[in-house]
Amino acid sequence: MEGPERVVRVEDGATVTLGPVEGMLVVGRHATVRGGGYPPVLEVSGAVRCLGPCVFECSLRARRLEARRGPIEVLGDLTVEDRVKVRADSLVVSGSAQARLFEVEGELKVDGDLRAREVRVGGYLTVGGKAEVALVDVGGSLLAQDEFEAEEVQVGGKARFDGDVDIGRLSVGGTARAKGGRIGEIDIGGSFKALSTLKFDEISVGGMVVLANGEGGDISVGGSFRSQGPLRHFGKLSVGGTISIVGPARGIEISVGGALKVLGDLELEGKLRVGGTASIEGALKAGSIYIGGSLRADKVEASEDLRVGGLLATREGAKANYIEIGRKGRVKGPLRAKKVTISEKARVEDVWAEEITLDEGARAKNLYGIRIYIERGCVILGEVKYVEELVVEEGVRFLRPPEKVSDSSEIGLA
């Protein structure tokens, strides 16, 4: 039968040099402990219990490390088989630190690498080297100065990653900044910024997002979204305020309450919805396009609907299955569709469609359609050519007489 574990004690305020300790080491308040060898190392087969602030002027290896109060300072590496627990104040490690679990109520600072299954810090966590951790839970702020790998990171205040990251889920109550890398799920209460290429599965941010460039899944932002480089692929991008992208950009869907600006081509498999204005310095291609204000682009193509409430300005024209221009809207550039509706008092240039409808008071330059319907008060400044039917109400002005043609190929619709 084994006897009780041997206990080695270091008195309050003492400075001692110890060889390997078989059993438990109890360190008094304001004590200094040194190890043997060079560089100095202290090995403890059992637990190390600190009764108050103390300094280890060596690397420390033990089964457990516990402290009632800190600060606890290790001027070397810290290697613990099981748990490190500091109930109050801080733990500072000048070298690297490794344990199954770190629990520090105040601050944990590791100048070297950090490896653990779990890290739980009530105040601040600072890591100077590389980090490999499954779970990180920090109440205050986190600063990682090198590469950071974790399954899940939770931070109550703010987080900053100066090296590349590989994180499964990142949740931050305030602000977060990352150099780049991969983050599966991003959930930020305030703002998020990535300085280089970031791959992600999902981004949800209450305030602002700034990406250097990226590739991933759905993005939801309450305020503004800015990508300073191409977005190679994304899912559904939903933003309450404004979107700015240095393109090209390719994704599933965009919905923005304010303004959208893309410096390059934009291609969407699904819908584009913009409550205000959209400016695309390139080609725009989407399933459906709904613009509350104005839309400017080199050219526009929608496989289904294109609806613009205000100005639609293109250099090469707009093409869709159905095009609708809102009341008092204006169009610069040609329109091509199966069906086109020009609402009251809107102004358009050239229109090609199987069916064209001009509501009351609208104005057009040239109309080429199979069936054309023109309400009263409209003005047509150029040609009107139709194949099957032209219906005109009273008070319509033609500067040139309408012309019926025998085949749609004569008006460029074949």
C-alpha positions in Angstrom: 0.0 0.0 0.0 1.4 3.4 -1.0 1.9 6.1 1.6 0.9 9.7 1.4 2.3 11.9 -1.3 5.6 13.7 -0.4 5.2 17.5 -0.1 8.0 20.0 -0.6 7.4 23.5 0.7 8.9 26.8 -0.2 8.3 29.5 2.5 6.9 33.0 1.9 9.4 35.3 0.4 12.1 32.7 0.0 14.4 32.1 -2.9 15.3 28.5 -3.5 16.9 26.3 -6.1 15.4 22.8 -6.4 16.2 19.6 -8.2 13.5 17.2 -9.4 10.6 17.0 -6.9 8.9 13.7 -6.3 5.4 14.6 -5.1 3.7 18.0 -4.5 5.4 21.4 -4.4 3.8 24.1 -2.3 5.1 27.6 -3.0 4.6 30.5 -0.5 3.7 34.0 -1.3 6.3 36.2 -3.0 8.7 33.3 -3.3 11.2 32.7 -6.1 11.9 29.2 -7.3 14.8 28.2 -9.5 15.5 24.9 -11.3 18.7 23.0 -12.0 20.7 22.6 -15.2 21.2 25.0 -18.1 18.8 26.2 -19.3 17.2 25.7 -15.8 14.3 23.3 -15.5 12.2 22.3 -12.5 10.4 18.9 -12.8 7.6 18.1 -10.3 6.0 14.6 -10.5 2.8 15.8 -8.7 1.0 19.2 -8.5 2.4 22.6 -7.9 0.3 24.8 -5.6 1.0 28.5 -5.3 -0.3 30.3 -2.2 0.1 33.7 -3.7 2.3 35.7 -6.1 5.5 33.9 -7.1 8.1 33.6 -9.8 9.7 30.5 -11.4 13.0 31.5 -12.8 13.1 28.4 -15.0 11.0 26.1 -17.1 8.4 24.2 -15.1 7.1 20.7 -15.7 4.3 19.3 -13.5 1.2 17.3 -13.3 -1.0 20.2 -12.3 -0.5 23.9 -11.5 -2.9 25.7 -9.1 -2.7 29.2 -7.6 -5.0 30.9 -5.1 -3.8 34.3 -6.2 -1.3 35.7 -8.8 0.5 37.0 -10.5 2.3 33.8 -11.3 5.3 34.2 -13.6 7.2 31.4 -15.4 10.5 32.6 -16.9 10.7 29.7 -19.3 8.4 27.0 -20.7 5.4 25.7 -18.8 4.4 22.0 -19.4 1.5 20.6 -17.4 -0.1 17.2 -18.0 -3.5 18.1 -16.6 -4.9 21.5 -15.5 -3.6 25.0 -14.9 -5.8 27.0 -12.6 -5.2 30.6 -11.4 -8.1 31.8 -9.3 -7.3 35.5 -9.3 -4.9 37.8 -11.2 -2.6 36.6 -14.0 -0.3 33.9 -15.3 2.6 35.0 -17.5 4.8 32.5 -19.3 8.0 33.8 -21.1 8.3 30.7 -23.2 5.7 28.2 -24.5 2.8 26.8 -22.5 1.1 23.4 -22.7 -1.7 21.8 -20.7 -5.0 20.0 -21.1 -6.9 22.9 -19.5 -6.0 26.5 -18.7 -8.3 28.3 -16.3 -7.2 31.9 -15.5 -9.6 34.4 -13.9 -7.5 37.4 -14.9 -4.9 37.5 -17.7 -3.0 34.7 -19.4 0.0 35.8 -21.4 2.2 33.3 -23.3 5.2 34.7 -25.2 5.8 31.5 -27.1 3.5 28.8 -28.4 0.3 27.7 -26.7 -1.1 24.2 -26.9 -4.2 23.0 -24.9 -7.5 21.3 -25.2 -9.3 24.2 -23.5 -8.3 27.7 -22.5 -10.7 29.7 -20.3 -9.7 33.2 -19.4 -11.8 35.8 -17.6 -9.8 38.9 -18.7 -7.2 39.0 -21.4 -5.4 36.3 -23.4 -2.2 37.1 -25.3 -0.2 34.6 -27.3 3.1 35.5 -29.0 3.7 32.2 -30.8 1.6 29.7 -32.6 -1.6 28.4 -30.9 -3.2 25.0 -31.2 -6.4 24.9 -29.0 -9.7 23.1 -29.3 -11.8 25.6 -27.3 -11.0 29.2 -26.3 -13.3 31.2 -24.1 -12.2 34.7 -23.2 -14.3 37.2 -21.3 -12.3 40.3 -22.3 -9.9 40.4 -25.2 -7.7 38.1 -27.2 -4.5 39.0 -29.0 -2.8 36.3 -31.1 0.5 37.4 -32.8 1.2 34.3 -34.8 -0.8 31.4 -36.4 -3.9 30.4 -34.5 -5.7 27.1 -34.8 -8.8 26.3 -32.9 -12.1 24.5 -33.2 -14.1 27.2 -31.4 -13.2 30.7 -30.1 -15.5 32.8 -28.0 -14.5 36.3 -26.9 -16.7 38.7 -25.0 -14.9 41.9 -26.1 -12.5 42.1 -29.0 -10.1 39.7 -30.8 -7.1 40.3 -33.0 -5.2 37.6 -35.0 -2.0 38.9 -36.6 -1.2 35.6 -38.2 -3.1 33.2 -40.4 -6.0 31.4 -38.7 -7.7 28.0 -39.0 -10.8 28.3 -36.8 -14.0 26.3 -36.9 -16.2 28.9 -35.2 -15.4 32.5 -34.1 -17.8 34.4 -31.8 -16.9 37.9 -30.6 -19.2 40.3 -28.8 -17.3 43.4 -30.0 -14.8 43.7 -32.8 -12.5 41.2 -34.5 -9.6 41.4 -36.9 -7.8 38.6 -38.7 -4.9 38.5 -41.1 -6.5 35.8 -43.2 -6.8 32.0 -43.5 -10.0 30.0 -42.8 -12.8 30.6 -40.4 -15.9 28.3 -40.7 -18.5 30.3 -38.9 -18.1 34.0 -38.0 -20.5 35.7 -35.5 -19.5 39.2 -34.5 -21.6 41.7 -32.6 -19.7 44.8 -33.8 -17.2 44.8 -36.7 -15.0 42.3 -38.5 -11.9 42.9 -40.7 -9.7 40.4 -42.6 -6.4 41.7 -44.0 -5.7 39.0 -46.6 -7.5 36.1 -48.3 -10.2 34.6 -46.1 -12.2 31.4 -46.7 -15.4 31.1 -44.7 -18.6 29.1 -44.5 -20.8 31.8 -42.9 -20.4 35.4 -41.7 -22.9 37.2 -39.4 -21.9 40.7 -38.2 -24.0 43.3 -36.6 -22.0 46.3 -37.8 -19.3 46.4 -40.5 -17.3 43.8 -42.5 -14.1 44.6 -44.4 -12.5 41.8 -46.4 -9.3 41.9 -48.5 -10.8 39.2 -50.7 -12.5 35.9 -50.0 -14.4 32.8 -50.9 -17.2 31.2 -48.9 -20.9 30.9 -48.0 -23.6 33.2 -46.7 -22.9 36.7 -45.4 -25.3 38.8 -43.2 -24.3 42.3 -42.1 -26.4 44.9 -40.3 -24.4 47.9 -41.4 -21.9 47.9 -44.3 -19.9 45.4 -46.2 -16.7 46.1 -48.2 -14.4 43.7 -50.1 -11.1 45.3 -51.2 -10.5 42.5 -53.7 -12.4 39.8 -55.7 -15.1 37.7 -54.1 -14.5 34.4 -56.0 -17.7 32.8 -54.6 -20.2 33.5 -51.9 -23.7 32.4 -51.0 -26.4 34.9 -50.0 -25.0 38.3 -49.2 -27.5 40.3 -47.1 -26.6 43.9 -45.9 -28.7 46.5 -44.3 -26.7 49.5 -45.4 -24.1 49.5 -48.2 -22.0 47.1 -50.2 -18.7 47.9 -52.0 -16.7 45.3 -53.9 -13.5 45.5 -55.9 -14.5 42.7 -58.3 -15.0 40.6 -60.1 -17.6 39.0 -57.7 -19.6 35.8 -58.1 -22.3 34.4 -55.8 -25.8 33.2 -55.3 -27.8 36.2 -54.2 -27.4 39.9 -53.0 -29.9 41.9 -51.0 -28.9 45.4 -49.8 -31.0 48.1 -48.2 -28.9 51.0 -49.4 -26.3 51.2 -52.1 -24.3 48.6 -54.1 -21.0 49.4 -55.9 -18.9 46.8 -57.7 -15.6 47.7 -59.5 -15.8 44.9 -62.0 -18.2 42.2 -63.2 -20.9 40.9 -60.9 -22.5 37.5 -61.6 -25.3 36.0 -59.5 -27.1 32.7 -59.8 -30.2 34.1 -58.1 -31.6 37.5 -57.2 -30.2 41.0 -56.9 -32.2 43.3 -54.7 -31.1 46.9 -54.0 -33.2 49.3 -52.1 -31.2 52.4 -53.3 -28.7 52.6 -56.1 -26.4 50.1 -57.8 -23.3 50.9 -59.7 -21.5 48.1 -61.6 -18.3 49.1 -63.4 -18.5 46.0 -65.6 -21.2 43.5 -66.6 -24.1 42.5 -64.4 -25.6 39.1 -64.8 -28.3 37.6 -62.5 -31.4 35.5 -62.3 -33.7 38.4 -61.3 -32.8 42.1 -60.7 -34.9 44.5 -58.6 -33.5 48.1 -58.1 -35.5 50.6 -56.1 -33.4 53.6 -57.3 -30.9 53.7 -60.1 -28.8 51.0 -61.8 -25.6 51.8 -63.8 -23.6 49.1 -65.6 -21.7 48.4 -68.8 -24.4 45.8 -69.6 -27.2 44.0 -67.7 -28.6 40.5 -68.3 -31.3 38.8 -66.2 -32.6 35.4 -67.1 -36.0 36.3 -65.5 -37.1 39.8 -64.4 -35.4 43.2 -64.5 -37.2 45.9 -62.6 -35.8 49.4 -62.0 -37.6 52.2 -60.2 -35.4 55.1 -61.3 -32.5 55.4 -63.8 -31.2 52.4 -65.8 -28.0 53.4 -67.6 -26.0 51.0 -69.7 -23.4 51.3 -72.4 -24.2 48.0 -74.2 -27.9 47.6 -73.1 -30.1 45.5 -70.9 -31.5 42.1 -71.6 -34.1 40.0 -69.6 -37.2 37.9 -70.0 -39.3 40.8 -68.5 -38.3 44.4 -68.1 -40.2 47.0 -66.1 -39.2 50.6 -65.7 -40.8 52.5 -62.8 -42.9 55.7 -62.8 -40.9 58.6 -64.1 -37.9 56.3 -64.6 -35.3 56.9 -67.2 -33.3 54.5 -69.5 -30.1 55.2 -71.2 -29.2 52.3 -73.5 -31.2 49.7 -75.5 -33.7 47.3 -73.9 -34.3 43.7 -75.1 -36.8 41.3 -73.6 -39.8 39.1 -74.3 -42.0 41.7 -72.6 -41.3 45.3 -71.6 -43.4 47.6 -69.5 -42.6 51.4 -69.4 -44.5 53.0 -66.6 -46.2 56.4 -66.5 -44.0 59.4 -67.5 -40.9 57.2 -67.9 -38.3 58.0 -70.6 -36.6 55.3 -72.7 -34.5 55.0 -75.8 -34.6 51.9 -78.1 -36.8 48.9 -77.1 -36.9 45.4 -78.7 -39.5 43.0 -77.4 -42.3 40.6 -78.4 -44.7 42.7 -76.3 -44.1 46.4 -75.5 -46.4 48.5 -73.2 -46.0 52.2 -72.7 -48.1 53.6 -69.9 -49.7 57.1 -69.9 -47.3 59.9 -70.6 -44.3 57.8 -71.4 -41.7 58.7 -74.0 -39.6 56.5 -76.3 -37.1 56.9 -79.1 -37.6 53.7 -81.2 -39.9 50.7 -80.6 -39.6 47.3 -82.3 -42.1 44.7 -81.3 -44.5 42.0 -82.3 -47.3 43.5 -80.3 -47.1 47.2 -79.1 -49.6 48.9 -76.7 -49.3 52.7 -76.3 -51.5 54.7 -73.8 -52.6 58.3 -74.2 -50.1 61.2 -73.9 -47.1 59.1 -75.0 -44.5 60.5 -77.4 -42.5 58.4 -79.8 -39.5 60.3 -81.3 -38.3 57.7 -83.8 -39.4 54.5 -85.5 -42.3 52.2 -84.5 -42.2 48.9 -86.2 -44.5 46.0 -85.3 -45.4 42.5 -86.7 -48.9 41.6 -85.4 -50.6 44.4 -83.5 -50.3 48.1 -82.6 -52.9 49.5 -80.2 -52.8 53.3 -79.7 -54.9 55.5 -77.5 -55.9 59.1 -78.2 -53.3 61.8 -77.8 -50.3 59.8 -78.8 -47.7 61.7 -80.8 -45.6 60.0 -83.5 -42.8 62.0 -85.1 -42.7 59.3 -87.8 -45.7 57.1 -88.9 -45.7 53.5 -87.5 -44.8 50.7 -89.9 -46.1 47.2 -90.0 -43.6 44.5 -91.1 -44.2 41.0 -92.2 -41.6 39.1 -90.1 -39.9 39.6 -86.8 -36.5 39.2 -88.4 -37.0 42.6 -90.1 -36.9 44.3 -86.7 -34.1 42.2 -85.2 -36.2 39.8 -83.1 -35.6 36.6 -84.9 
